[in-house]
Each structure stands twice: as C-alpha cells, then as structure tokens.
Amino acid sequence: MTSVIERLRGDGPAFSVEFFPPRDEADEAVLWKAIRELEPLDPAYMSITYGAGGSSRDGTIRSIARVATETTLCPMAHLTAVDHSVSELRNVIGWYAAVGVRNILALRGDPPGDVYGDWVPHPEGLTYAEELVELVRSLGDFCVGVSAFPYGHPRSADLESDTKHLVRKFRAGADFAIAQLFFEAEDFLRLRDRVAAAGCDALVLPGIMPLTTLRTLHTTIKLSGAPASQRLLDRLEPFSGDPRAFRAAGIDWVTELCEKLIAEGVPDLHFYTFNRSKATREVVTRLGLVPARA
C-alpha cells in the first residue's frame, strides 16, 4: 500500500479529498457515488473522518476497508484520542492495519458536543496528539499526518506556542500536517513560514472547502475559528440572494486561492468534499490537475 508521502513525491501539484463516514444506507450511496466520480481523477490520497469519541468508528473502518480493497485510491483513516483508552486505540490501529490502511491522520479531537469545551482525557487514554502519533508509530510502518491551524488552535495562547505544539507533533514522528480552513493564501503561507522558521521542514498542506453556498461560507468561518476576510465578504455577499451567482463567485474565489498556493510551491490541495464531488471536480479541472485519461 502506497503512503501519502510517496504519492506526493510525484511531478507537479496534486490534490486530495476528504469524506465523512455514512450514517445509513442512503448516506453510503451518496458517499460511494462521490468516491467513484473522483477516483478517475487520481487524487493523491483520500481520507475518511472519525467522529468524536469514536461515534463513527465502525463506519470509518468499514468505508476505509472498502476503499482499500475495491478502489485504486490511496486511503488515509482519521483517528482521535477522544474517550478512548490506549487499549482501544491500539485495537483501532490494528483494525486499520488489518484492512490494508497504511496512512493515519492522528488527532487529539474535540470534546464531544462542544468543540470549545474543556478537554477531559480518558483516564486510561492520551492527552496530546503527539502521544497518539508516537503510539501509531510504535505499532507499525504507518505514514502519519496531523492537523495544523493557520490562525492557531482555539486553546493556544498565541501563534508562537501553537507553532511549538505543531513542531512537537512532527518531532514525535508525524510526516505531514493538513491545515484547517483559512480565507486567504497568505494566511496559510504564514503558517508554513512559521514552521520553517522553527527549524522544521515537514510538509504542511492546505485544507480547502469549495464555497458553493452561503451555508458553506458560514461553516468555513465556524471551522476556521477566525472571521472571514473583508475581501472575501465583499466578493461574495452581493450574491447572497442569488444561489447560482453565489456558487459561481465562490468557485472562482477558491480556484484563485488554489492558484496562488500552487504558485508558492504547495504540493497538494486537500479538499473537504462533504461527500459530494461536483465542486471539487470543477476546481481541480480548472487548475489542470485532472489526468488526461479522466
């Protein structure tokens, strides 16, 4: 099974996609429609998220196993430490290995029900993402990713301490990081520069969400932990009452954002798909990241 890092060593920029596990049969049909539509575009890798406290654990394992055995995609499974003992984490990591998944995104995770609530570690669990990275590394030949925060983690005192936390995850064995959502290319590039200035040369990849509706814009603001840039609001708000025009303007914005990142040497664009393929396909096609055979 190819690793994420191996996939990113190819020529030119690439893209990757993220899905969430299905809750029922209808969700599963939607998920697999998106997977099959994106597979011919040859993303560098694809990932499936893992619910708080392992709430979607079985769905994640089942879906990632299907990807590993039934598609040509390079799969990466998410794993969080929320509400899990070390023994339970070992079991999940073992299940991933058993179905042929070599890539794991190791996350501490957010408190269930309130992402800004107090973090309470499992009495027999882990407290920090770097500990989860070390655990995954100790259990096999895994390629390990972690999260990064362009505006700083909500619980970090400042960007300097946030950068130190990220570098510790790399020192613990993480191969790369995927940045949470941001609004301007410069916001991501400053994060990359902070990591480099700390003496770390590990890959930091941008997380991108196509802005197709007013709701996705609000979701992006919520998940980023920072207000949208005024430039973005000035660009999109005039179309708030026209869904079709808003979608067109949003796709244009995200495409231009990605073009700036590629021009700065970013090797991979990680798209949050919400289990749909159309918007991501539009953007990567515009960027020329689609193979000729697709």
Residue, then its C-alpha position, 0 to 999 in steps of 0.5 A: m500500500t502506497s503512503v501519502i508521502e510517496r504519492l506526493r513525491g510525484d511531478g507537479p501539484a496534486f490534490s486530495v479529498e476528504f469524506f465523512p463516514p455514512r450514517d445509513e444506507a442512503d448516506e453510503a450511496v451518496l458517499w460511494k457515488a462521490i468516491r467513484e466520480l473522483e477516483p478517475l481523477d487520481p487524487a493523491y490520497m483520500s481520507i475518511t473522518y472519525g467522529a468524536g469519541g469514536s461515534s463513527r468508528d465502525g463506519t470509518i473502518r468499514s468505508i476505509a476497508r472498502v476503499a482499500t480493497e475495491t478502489t485504486l485510491c490511496p486511503m488515509a483513516h482519521l483517528t482521535a484520542v477522544d474517550h478512548s483508552v490506549s487499549e482501544l486505540r491500539n485495537v483501532i490501529g490494528w483494525y486499520a492495519a488489518v484492512g490494508v490502511r497504511n496512512i493515519l491522520a492522528l488527532r487529539g479531537d474535540p470534546p464531544g458536543d462542544v468543540y470549545g469545551d474543556w478537554v477531559p482525557h480518558p483516564e486510561g487514554l492520551t492527552y496530546a496528539e503527539e502521544l497518539v502519533e508516537l503510539v501509531r508509530s510504535l505499532g507499525d510502518f504507518c505514514v502519519g499526518v496531523s492537523a495544523f491551524p493557520y490562525g492557531h488552535p482555539r486553546s493556544a495562547d498565541l501563534e508562537s506556542d501553537t507553532k511549538h505544539l505543531v513542531r512537537k507533533f512532527r518531532a514525535g514522528a508525524d510526516f505531514a500536517i493538513a491545515q484547517l480552513f483559512f480565507e486567504a493564501e497568505d494566511f496559510l503561507r504564514l503558517r508554513d513560514r512559521v514552521a520553517a522558521a522553527g527549524c522544521d521542514a515537514l510538509v504542511l498542506p492546505g485544507i480547502m472547502p469549495l464555497t458553493t453556498l452561503r451555508t458553506l461560507h458560514t461553516t468555513i468561518k465556524l471551522s476556521g475559528a477566525p472571521a472571514s476576510q473583508r475581501l472575501l465578504d465583499r466578493l461574495e455577499p452581493f450574491s447572497g440572494d442569488p444561489r447560482a451567482f453565489r456558487a459561481a463567485g465562490i468557485d472562482w474565489v477558491t480556484e484563485l486561492c488554489e492558484k496562488l498556493i500552487a504558485e508558492g510551491v504547495p504540493d497538494l490541495h486537500f479538499y473537504t468534499f462533504n461527500r459530494s464531488k461536483a465542486t471539487r471536480e470543477v476546481v481541480t479541472r480548472l487548475g489542470l490537475v485532472p489526468a488526461r485519461a479522466 
